[in-house]
Amino acid sequence: MTVLRIATRGSLQARTQAEHVATSLRVAHPGLDVELVFVDTMGDRRPDVPLHTIGGQGVFVKEVQSAVLDGRADVAVHSAKDLPSTPADGLRIAAFGERRDPRDVLVGRPLGELDRGATVATGSVRRRAQLSRVRPDLTFVELRGNIPTRLEKIPTSGAIVMAAAALEILGWTDRIAQYLSVDTMIPAVGQGCVAVECRVDDDRTNGLLAVIDHMVSRTSVERERAFLAELGSGCSLPVGAFDDGESMRVYLASDDGVRHHVDAMATSSGDHAELIGRARELARRARAAVGG
């Protein structure tokens, strides 16, 4: 019997995502034995420290990737939004799962019901920057921890900001007070999508994963990742990009939150490589606009 080992974080959300991938592979390949390999990441070990101070993007993926590179696992499963825009040496993204709801949500109170000066908890500089454009009166505090922990930290008469997909995969959408429009809150690059990596020289595993690769999601996320890559792998500014197959909206703000740039391009037609190039041009315009 063929065995496939999937490396994943041990959090409830990450484990559930990996189990969905495992189930899809078992259905696609009857007789395939799939095992989960749990990995502890820096982001999990430092739940009390703001993400942007310990490396931001990548703090939830490096150790999971290492498990594949050193042979402890064959596959790594991540939330696509956690993956740096620069591919890891020796790995390739062999599949993108079909995207779930990409929107951000409020848990607690809806935006329109938050009193002046109300507290909103989020660990994301992107979410803070965009919400402050709409409600500059709000008070923001840090929010870290796994999903159950964060749901216990809703400020009194306030709200926390989360990804709809994280609650959707756990079956907890009943906790959502408001879905935030992608026009109001442009999501993180890849938000709502699961990325599956394998070694570049592992043709067997790549072949197994090919059947679960959702091409519509892949092309959209690849364009978003091109925008982020052009900004630079070290970019720590508030940034978002979302391609719905018709158009791609992008957002970038200055570090001090004074300058905000929103742009868009049509993606309903055109060569994929051409659209990748146009996404990179959006990034260059955004960088020039905010002066980062």
ABEGO torsion letter per residue (X at the ends): XBBBBBBBBABAAAAAAAAAAAAAAAAABBGBBBBBBBBBBAAAABAABBAAAAGEBGAAAAAAAAAAAAGABABBBBBAAABBABBBBGBBBABBBBBBBABBBBBEBBAAABBBGBBBBBABAAAAAAAAAABAABBBBBBBEBAAAAAAABBBGBBBBBBAAAAAAAGAAAABABBBBAAABBBBBGBGBBBBBBBAABAAAAAAAAAABBAAAAAAAAAAAAAAAAAEAABABBBBBBBAGABBBBBBBBAAGABBBBBBBBAABEBAAAAAAAAAAAAAAAAAAAGX
